[in-house]
């Protein structure tokens, strides 16, 4: 068991049916909770549910670009190998969130 502070976590994602928390310096850690549960406990000011596979911190979202069909492709660092596309339904909310306090 390792205790991670919320500030250390850059993203949480599902890879091969395993939920992983990725940090900037310490790598990946297996998380024993579903993304839905994590989404409900993380502060939405700092974390955004990009899609069904990914929750990203504001610090991890480096840029975004049009992905066609009203969707956005988000560059998340550190890279993790899962889909980073924001659906049409969440684009407006994502843009508001990412531009808050910047």
C-alpha positions, 0 to 999 in steps of 0.5 A, a space after each residue: 500500500 502506498 499513500 498518494 497525495 491528490 497533488 501528485 496524481 496527474 491522471 487515473 485511467 483504465 488499461 487492460 481492465 486495471 485502474 492505474 493512477 499515474 504520477 509525474 515522478 513516481 510512475 503508476 500505481 494500481 487503484 482498487 476503486 472504479 473511475 466512477 467512485 474516484 470521480 465522485 471523491 476528487 475535487 472537480 476543480 482539479 480533476 475532469 472525467 475526460 471519458 470512460 477510460 480517463 480522469 485527468 488533473 488540470 496540471 496534466 492537460 497540456 493542450 487540446 485541439 479539434 478532433 472533428 465531429 465536435 470532439 476535442 483531443 486532449 494532450 495529457 502528460 505524462 502520456 498513458 496510452 489511452 483515449 484522450 478524446 472529450 465527447 461532444 456532450 462534454 466539450 463545453 464543460 471541459 473548455 470552461 473547466 480547463 480555462 478556470 483560474 488560468 
